[in-house]
Amino acid sequence: MRVESLLAEAGTALRAVGIHNGAQEARWLLLHVLAADPERSPCCGGAPLDPETECGFRALLRRRLSGEPLQYVMGSAEFYGLELQVGAGVLIPRPETERLVDFALAAWRTGGAVCDLCTGSGAIALALAREQPAIPAVYATDLSPTALGYARRNAARLGLSVTFVQGDLFAPLPPEPRFQLVTANPPYVSPEAYAELPAEVSAHEPRLALWAAEGGLAIVRRIAQESPPHLVPGGMVLCEIGCEQGQAAAAAFSAAGFGPVDVRQDYTQRDRVVVATWPGARG
Ligand SMILES: C[S@@+](CC[C@H](N)C(=O)[O-])C[C@H]1O[C@@H](n2cnc3c(N)ncnc32)[C@H](O)[C@@H]1O
């Protein structure tokens, strides 16, 4: 089939299942199969595609038409300028989480070690390691061995040094070093909100990465309670939250002895990150 006819057919099929930018996605999928420069249009719209390429394209198209997220079909997602490999079993990093990286970079102090809890694909840890090569040590933990597999491969591909360890929040970490920054994008979707998520998210992305008890705050509260022994005096926790969780999340950190505790907004002006400082001299 000719390139232009194949793209037109695919774009129509994608739009028919509710993917509004179907024509654009069809082009991305074809460029992915061709491993071509995404900035360029296929140069030979009227030329026939070789059968192998068409077959590969149709296989990806079927996956996308079945509702699988585009990033899983393509095998990668962009985060803070990094191309991260993603797929079944790991959360696709979201653009709003880039704001947490901005806040963490501004809060980092020379010499401070960093720990990223609930690291998933390694998005936050790898962005920090890339943007601030002077961080002496970046640790990252996740409960999911599958997610950590992606994180480790992403670090290796990007040539970035992060110590990934598998386990529950701080449990797998050694007692030293203490951290100047603890970052986290934990699961924070309440059971009620989880039931309302689009199928593209709930049927494909891991429930472990999204769902949390106590109105979505169970893991956030544990991070508030369990962080202090792992922080230097003046150390900070930066934790992503849902846009309606600002007050309750801040209260959890205040109750655990943190202060000051701020709630900061993402680029759409919604509450997104709790920034909590552990008392004492600056770390
Ligand atoms: C919302 S995802 C965030 C992934 C990544 N940090 C990002 O921003 O794209 C939450 C991650 O927390 C992990 N997780 C859930 N419960 C955990 C726990 N108790 N301890 C460590 N990791 C946990 C999940 O496996 C998942 O990878």
The ligand as a Gaussian input file, in Angstrom:
#p B3LYP/6-31G(d) Opt

LIG

0 1
 C        2.891000       7.195000      40.426000
 S        4.149000       5.969000      40.076000
 C        5.522000       7.069000      39.882000
 C        6.610000       6.579000      38.989000
 C        7.687000       7.640000      38.671000
 N        8.272000       8.198000      39.874000
 C        7.105000       8.740000      37.829000
 O        6.937000       9.854000      38.330000
 O        6.803000       8.485000      36.656000
 C        4.349000       5.265000      41.665000
 C        5.396000       4.174000      41.808000
 O        5.407000       3.767000      43.179000
 C        5.670000       2.388000      43.261000
 N        5.205000       1.972000      44.596000
 C        3.948000       1.758000      45.028000
 N        3.939000       1.467000      46.342000
 C        5.233000       1.507000      46.757000
 C        5.885000       1.298000      48.012000
 N        5.187000       0.999000      49.124000
 N        7.221000       1.421000      48.076000
 C        7.950000       1.719000      46.961000
 N        7.390000       1.920000      45.739000
 C        6.048000       1.819000      45.650000
 C        4.947000       1.795000      42.081000
 O        5.487000       0.546000      41.715000
 C        5.183000       2.876000      41.018000
 O        6.307000       2.593000      40.251000

